[in-house]
């Protein structure tokens, strides 16, 4: 597995619009669900990478792996940085529907190749009771391994990002050990920088500092935009915290507030807040992908047209 | 927090992050889950018995278990007389007599109560209620509402999808029923139909015609077996003598014939949900999840009465009764 780079990909393609997710307009998500196909997804990704994007963030999921596998088998050489979010999107609804025990059973039943998994299955619940973090480690191994098996040749695993629901729950419930164990698993076992997605940037910074970490130890993905959309508790508070940091690996999401802000505002915003290292932005059409990443590449990063 | 499932985790996370609140403990009967949770959350006491949790000393209880357990758990909490506030995820109970009993007992015990009908707190629906109450629409005459999702698209097994407790009404339908009742009051007449689409003996669809005091009437249609509704949509259109509004989770559009001073000017206004929510201290789940829990805590601290209390749940259950008493039409 490739070691992560010292710096992040500046322009990262977000996957939400490709798979019918939209934080701003549920009706737009419904429309996209109706017309996005694997072929369309491939074309949008190709257009984005041809226009300056070099990273891809997505929720680790079987359907995403299938898409990546198709790209790999097409011979399309895309040297892209991978920024997967865990757990996968099917897991969260299953977690909510079946409860944690059901989810754990489901993951473990799929781990026939791993000695560790066999041990866990054999040990059953008694093993989980003693050390649920082993189950976490095994799950992460499984999720990342199947992703890298499917990913296009030349792909780089840059980080593994914990989904906002889990990150923010850990913060709210003071799950210090779980947080630290996750950091250790990702950094030591997988050799990449741990990532966290959060909609509570200020609290995240305070929580991780309280445990002795610096934000620059991580990749932090959080909403930043000129309208304050999803910036909690306020835009001002998030920006003040951002400005107080040194050398963070902050990836801004929702930079267009779900498409409600013009691209010019995003460029102005990014130029003003230099602690934002990267931006992850998704779109569902090739034309939009080309226009967006070309403009960001030129207007924000100063790359030649 | 009683219940270590998804909703319990969500409410606990919200409450853990809010000022003035602290998670005093969890309870769940699943011993394996409790064992794992104790390792993941060593700072929080976790019990296998809700009575032990209450005995450890708590101010308020959240009941976030499968709804067939609500009546027994809430009755136990009320009988213990040790908590001053109880929140229950929807629906309040499985039957109208259970709902009435819980509401009456809570009232006698002066317990602050809330049911998890969080749509009331969503920006677009909350603002719609404000405009209705302020008379922007004049006298509301008629409405049309639907709540659709692409959730059950084949036959599923389990109690949620089989008679007597299964079906969309008790699982999904209470949100829209409660919202309409919050707008217009308790209906004076109802006519309902329910249909199975994929399920064998439970409703995947219902429609209900409602007449409210004051002359407002309309139809609510609910289904979890509709194509093209992922994510789901709850949409309400209301027409009155001086205006109209249409609201879903994303957007509120209001047509006002007249100026309503201090509220809204005449004309057409479109609001996105994100413009209509106040600043939130910690965002997890949807904004309305946080606003609902915040409201409950504020009511406890101030002695106020939540609008979505157990009594509102009785109104919902009366409407559910009508739906459940209608004949199930099979495909």
Interface residues (C-beta under 8 A of the other chain):
Chain A: X20 X24 X25 X26 X27 X29 X30 X33 X34 X95 X96 X97 X99 X100 X101 X104 X125 X128 X129 X130 X131 X132 X133 X164 X165 X168 X169 X171 X172 X173 X174 X175 X176 X177 X178 X199 X200 X203 X229 X230 X232 X233 X234 X257 X260
Chain B: X4 X5 X6 X7 X9 X12 X13 X14 X15 X16 X17 X23 X30 X32 X33 X35 X36 X37 X39 X40 X41 X42 X43 X44 X228 X229 X230 X231 X232 X233 X248 X249 X250 X251 X272 X274 X279 X280 X281 X282 X283 X284 X285
